[in-house]
Amino acid sequence: MRVVIMGCGRVGAQLATMLEQGRHEVTVLDVRPSAFSRLPASFHGRKLIGNGIDQDVLRRAGIEAADAFVACTQGDNRNVMAAQIAKHIFNVPCVVSRIYDPIREEMYHMLGLRTISPTKIGAELLLQAIEGGRAGE
C-alpha cells in the first residue's frame, strides 16, 4: 500500500515506522526538516519538506497514486484542509485526519471525513482506568 503521511511528529513518525515495517511504501511530509529526526535511521521511506495543503507538494509526495493519506499535524484546521484536498481533489481511497478538538472531530466526521480524536480516545481510556478497567495496566 502507498501511504502519504502529513506531519512527522511523534505520531506521524511512529505510524510511518510501523507502516514501513509492514512493507508499505511510505512518504512523510513536514514543513520542518528537523522533524524527520524522529524517524529511525533504518527508515527508508521518502521524506519531503513541504506543506500538505499545497497541491504541488502533494503531487511531489505521490498523492495521485496513494492508497491512503493521513493528516496528523498539530493543527486541526490544516489536517482537515489537507484531508479534504486528498479526498475530494485527488480521490485518495482512504483518508484519515487527526483532530484534537472533540467538537470539531464530530462535525468533520458527520461531513464524511474519517477522523480520530486523541483527546476523546485518551479521555475514554482514562475513564476506563478510573472506573476499574484494565487500560494501561
Secondary structure, 3 states (H helix, E strand, C coil): CEEEEECCCHHHHHHHHHHHHCCCEEEEEECCHHHHHHCCCCCCCEEEECCCCCHHHHHHCCHHHCCEEEECCCCHHHHHHHHHHHHHHCCCCEEEEECCCHHHHHHHHHCCCEEECHHHHHHHHHHHHHCCCCCCC
